[in-house]
Amino acid sequence: METKVVRCASCGQANRVPAVGEGKKAVCGRCKEELPAASGDSSHPVEISDATFAATIARGSSVVDFWAPWCGPCRTIAPILEQLASERSDIRFAKLNVDDNKSTAAAFRVQGIPLLVFFKDGVERGRITGAHPRASIESAIRQYLS
């Protein structure tokens, strides 16, 4: 039976899960939250909010995209982040809508979007602002999360 490792967006725990069929759900072994990526949808960054932000970045490596739906450059880098999310199981990719989550955006002094912030075990390691090409984002991942 084919299995894959899926990192929980809530607590950061790595979970080995079998491919699940239609209508079945996998849950995290630690916090019991549903693992949406286990059903085959691992190509998308996790949507997070003010309420889930701290738990999402607490463990492991994370890249958080501070964005807004009206932002053209944010829409430009979205496919790049989706590709990276599908290729990199060692890093959690997340998106935080700055219009809907003003507390976290203010706490991180977001002045321009898109803003990618790189976290390791809950600590900010670096950030880049603007619509960067894939090579630049991969370079920042190597610099801040290796």
VOBA-1610 file (N, C-alpha, C; in pm, whole numbers, padded with zeros to 5 digits, always signed):
BEGIN
Met+00085-00118+00000Met+00000+00000+00000Met+00089+00124+00000Glu+00059+00218-00087Glu+00138+00340-00099Glu+00105+00435+00017Thr+00210+00491+00078Thr+00192+00589+00185Thr+00273+00713+00152Lys+00238+00824+00220Lys+00317+00945+00207Lys+00319+01016+00341Val+00417+01102+00356Val+00430+01177+00480Val+00361+01311+00460Val+00268+01342+00550Val+00192+01467+00544Val+00212+01539+00676Arg+00256+01665+00667Arg+00276+01745+00788Arg+00146+01815+00823Cys+00107+01806+00949Cys-00017+01867+00998Cys-00002+02019+00999Ala-00097+02090+00942Ala-00094+02235+00939Ala-00122+02294+01077Ser-00186+02221+01163Ser-00220+02272+01295Ser-00106+02261+01395Cys-00041+02144+01401Cys+00061+02124+01505Cys+00200+02096+01451Gly+00213+02072+01320Gly+00343+02049+01261Gly+00391+01905+01260Gln+00315+01815+01320Gln+00353+01674+01328Gln+00357+01612+01188Ala+00463+01536+01160Ala+00471+01460+01036Ala+00394+01330+01056Asn+00304+01299+00964Asn+00219+01181+00972Asn+00238+01095+00849Arg+00260+00965+00865Arg+00267+00874+00752Arg+00126+00822+00730Val+00072+00852+00613Val-00067+00812+00586Val-00077+00737+00454Pro-00166+00640+00449Pro-00190+00571+00322Pro-00275+00660+00232Ala-00272+00632+00103Ala-00361+00704+00012Ala-00504+00673+00056Val-00583+00777+00076Val-00720+00755+00123Val-00817+00769+00007Gly-00922+00692+00013Gly-01021+00693-00092Gly-01120+00807-00077Glu-01205+00820-00175Glu-01309+00923-00175Glu-01398+00908-00053Gly-01421+01016+00016Gly-01508+01016+00132Gly-01440+00977+00262Lys-01313+00935+00255Lys-01239+00899+00376Lys-01148+01015+00416Lys-01121+01022+00547Lys-01038+01130+00598Lys-00925+01073+00681Ala-00811+01140+00673Ala-00699+01107+00761Ala-00688+01217+00865Val-00646+01179+00987Val-00631+01278+01093Val-00489+01270+01149Cys-00444+01380+01205Cys-00313+01389+01266Cys-00305+01297+01388Gly-00194+01226+01402Gly-00175+01137+01515Gly-00158+01211+01646Arg-00114+01337+01641Arg-00092+01413+01764Arg-00215+01492+01805Cys-00266+01579+01716Cys-00373+01671+01757Cys-00511+01631+01706Lys-00518+01528+01622Lys-00643+01474+01569Lys-00714+01567+01469Glu-00643+01670+01419Glu-00701+01756+01316Glu-00699+01681+01182Glu-00796+01714+01096Glu-00802+01650+00965Glu-00681+01691+00881Leu-00630+01597+00805Leu-00519+01623+00715Leu-00572+01631+00573Pro-00607+01751+00525Pro-00664+01762+00391Pro-00568+01718+00283Ala-00438+01733+00305Ala-00342+01693+00204Ala-00338+01542+00186Ala-00383+01466+00283Ala-00381+01321+00273Ala-00477+01270+00167Ser-00578+01349+00135Ser-00673+01305+00034Ser-00626+01336-00107Gly-00499+01379-00119Gly-00443+01401-00252Gly-00431+01548-00286Asp-00472+01639-00200Asp-00466+01781-00231Asp-00349+01846-00158Ser-00227+01800-00186Ser-00110+01853-00119Ser-00044+01965-00199Ser-00104+02002-00311Ser-00041+02101-00397Ser-00079+02244-00361His-00148+02264-00252His-00190+02398-00215His-00140+02438-00077Pro-00095+02563-00066Pro-00063+02611+00068Pro-00188+02612+00156Val-00169+02594+00286Val-00278+02591+00382Val-00324+02734+00410Glu-00455+02755+00411Glu-00510+02886+00448Glu-00509+02896+00600Ile-00448+03002+00653Ile-00443+03019+00797Ile-00505+03153+00835Ser-00529+03171+00966Ser-00593+03292+01017Ser-00519+03340+01141Asp-00567+03451+01197Asp-00511+03500+01323Asp-00515+03390+01428Ala-00623+03313+01429Ala-00643+03209+01531Ala-00551+03089+01513Thr-00514+03055+01390Thr-00435+02935+01366Thr-00288+02964+01334Phe-00253+03090+01323Phe-00118+03128+01281Phe-00010+03067+01371Ala-00016+03093+01501Ala+00090+03049+01593Ala+00109+02898+01592Ala+00001+02823+01591Ala+00011+02677+01590Ala+00069+02627+01458Thr+00040+02696+01348Thr+00087+02653+01218Thr+00238+02665+01206Ile+00295+02772+01260Ile+00439+02794+01245Ile+00522+02740+01362Ala+00457+02685+01463Ala+00525+02648+01588Ala+00636+02546+01570Arg+00619+02448+01484Arg+00718+02342+01468Arg+00755+02326+01321Gly+00881+02296+01300Gly+00927+02270+01164Gly+00951+02398+01086Ser+00969+02380+00956Ser+00994+02492+00865Ser+00865+02534+00797Ser+00842+02665+00793Ser+00720+02717+00731Ser+00751+02839+00647Val+00677+02853+00539Val+00680+02975+00458Val+00537+03028+00459Val+00519+03150+00509Val+00387+03210+00514Val+00380+03323+00413Asp+00281+03315+00327Asp+00254+03416+00225Asp+00148+03511+00279Phe+00189+03634+00311Phe+00094+03738+00350Phe+00045+03799+00219Trp-00085+03791+00193Trp-00140+03827+00063Trp-00278+03888+00076Ala-00333+03933-00037Ala-00472+03980-00046Ala-00526+03940-00183Pro-00656+03911-00191Pro-00713+03866-00318Pro-00710+03970-00429Trp-00707+04098-00396Trp-00706+04205-00495Trp-00566+04235-00548Cys-00463+04173-00491Cys-00324+04204-00521Cys-00275+04124-00643Gly-00245+04194-00752Gly-00195+04129-00873Gly-00066+04051-00852Pro+00037+04112-00790Pro+00159+04037-00765Pro+00137+03914-00676Cys+00042+03921-00584Cys+00010+03805-00500Cys-00043+03690-00587Arg-00127+03724-00683Arg-00181+03622-00773Arg-00072+03568-00866Thr+00029+03651-00894Thr+00139+03608-00980Thr+00223+03500-00915Ile+00251+03513-00786Ile+00337+03413-00721Ile+00260+03293-00667Ala+00129+03300-00665Ala+00048+03189-00611Ala+00078+03056-00679Pro+00087+03049-00813Pro+00118+02919-00875Pro+00257+02867-00838Ile+00351+02957-00817Ile+00486+02915-00777Ile+00480+02850-00639Leu+00407+02913-00548Leu+00395+02859-00413Leu+00320+02725-00414Glu+00221+02711-00501Glu+00150+02584-00513Glu+00244+02474-00562Gln+00329+02507-00661Gln+00426+02409-00711Gln+00523+02369-00600Leu+00575+02467-00530Leu+00670+02437-00422Leu+00603+02354-00313Ala+00479+02385-00281Ala+00406+02309-00179Ala+00390+02163-00220Ser+00369+02138-00347Ser+00352+02000-00394Ser+00484+01925-00401Glu+00595+01999-00412Glu+00726+01935-00425Glu+00802+01923-00294Arg+00772+02007-00196Arg+00851+02014-00073Arg+00768+01969+00047Ser+00778+01843+00084Ser+00704+01794+00200Ser+00774+01830+00331Asp+00898+01880+00321Asp+00973+01917+00440Asp+00940+02058+00490Ile+00865+02132+00410Ile+00830+02271+00445Ile+00679+02287+00435Arg+00621+02352+00534Arg+00478+02382+00534Arg+00461+02518+00466Phe+00376+02525+00366Phe+00344+02651+00299Phe+00205+02695+00344Ala+00192+02821+00380Ala+00065+02872+00430Ala+00040+03010+00372Lys-00088+03046+00367Lys-00130+03177+00316Lys-00214+03246+00422Leu-00184+03374+00446Leu-00261+03453+00542Leu-00314+03576+00469Asn-00446+03585+00456Asn-00510+03699+00392Asn-00501+03819+00487Val-00426+03923+00448Val-00403+04036+00537Val-00529+04120+00560Asp-00622+04116+00466Asp-00748+04191+00483Asp-00836+04127+00590Asp-00834+03995+00599Asp-00918+03922+00694Asp-00850+03896+00828Asn-00720+03916+00834Asn-00642+03881+00954Asn-00549+03996+00991Lys-00608+04106+01029Lys-00533+04229+01054Lys-00440+04221+01175Ser-00475+04143+01276Ser-00390+04133+01396Ser-00254+04075+01364Thr-00251+03964+01293Thr-00124+03902+01259Thr-00046+03988+01161Ala-00115+04047+01064Ala-00049+04136+00969Ala+00016+04254+01041Ala-00053+04310+01139Ala+00002+04422+01216Ala+00118+04376+01303Ala+00106+04259+01364Ala+00212+04208+01451Ala+00342+04187+01375Phe+00332+04151+01247Phe+00451+04131+01165Phe+00484+04253+01079Arg+00419+04364+01108Arg+00445+04492+01042Arg+00446+04480+00889Val+00341+04417+00838Val+00329+04399+00694Val+00298+04535+00630Gln+00389+04581+00546Gln+00370+04710+00479Gln+00355+04694+00329Gly+00397+04582+00276Gly+00385+04555+00133Gly+00356+04408+00113Ile+00277+04378+00011Ile+00244+04240-00021Ile+00270+04217-00170Pro+00296+04096-00210Pro+00309+03977-00127Pro+00435+03983-00041Leu+00422+03926+00078Leu+00533+03916+00172Leu+00546+03770+00211Leu+00663+03712+00184Leu+00691+03575+00227Leu+00779+03582+00349Val+00732+03521+00459Val+00808+03517+00583Val+00844+03371+00609Phe+00972+03348+00640Phe+01026+03214+00659Phe+01045+03190+00809Phe+00985+03080+00857Phe+00989+03047+01000Phe+01052+02910+01021Lys+01129+02899+01128Lys+01183+02769+01171Lys+01149+02755+01318Asp+01067+02655+01350Asp+01023+02630+01488Asp+00967+02755+01554Gly+00884+02828+01481Gly+00815+02945+01535Gly+00894+03074+01535Val+01018+03070+01492Val+01103+03190+01492Val+01122+03239+01349Glu+01100+03369+01328Glu+01121+03425+01195Glu+01269+03422+01161Arg+01300+03367+01041Arg+01439+03358+00995Arg+01469+03458+00885Gly+01365+03504+00815Gly+01386+03600+00707Gly+01256+03629+00636Arg+01263+03726+00543Arg+01146+03762+00465Arg+01187+03825+00334Ile+01098+03811+00235Ile+01114+03879+00108Ile+00979+03939+00068Thr+00985+04058+00012Thr+00863+04127-00028Thr+00861+04141-00180Gly+00743+04124-00239Gly+00726+04142-00382Gly+00709+04011-00456Ala+00681+04024-00584Ala+00660+03907-00670Ala+00795+03860-00722His+00853+03764-00655His+00983+03710-00693His+00965+03588-00782Pro+01060+03562-00871Pro+01055+03440-00951Pro+01086+03319-00864Arg+01055+03203-00915Arg+01074+03078-00840Arg+01217+03063-00790Ala+01316+03092-00874Ala+01457+03076-00835Ala+01490+03163-00714Ser+01436+03280-00708Ser+01460+03370-00595Ser+01395+03317-00467Ile+01276+03262-00479Ile+01206+03205-00363Ile+01282+03081-00314Glu+01327+02997-00407Glu+01404+02878-00369Glu+01535+02918-00302Ser+01597+03023-00350Ser+01721+03073-00288Ser+01695+03120-00145Ala+01584+03189-00124Ala+01548+03236+00010Ala+01519+03117+00102Ile+01455+03013+00050Ile+01430+02892+00129Ile+01563+02831+00173Arg+01658+02820+00081Arg+01789+02765+00116Arg+01859+02853+00219Gln+01852+02983+00200Gln+01920+03077+00290Gln+01861+03075+00431Tyr+01728+03078+00441Tyr+01664+03095+00571Tyr+01623+02966+00640Leu+01602+02858+00564Leu+01548+02737+00627Leu+01642+02617+00623Ser+01760+02632+00568Ser+01855+02519+00564Ser+01942+02515+00687
//
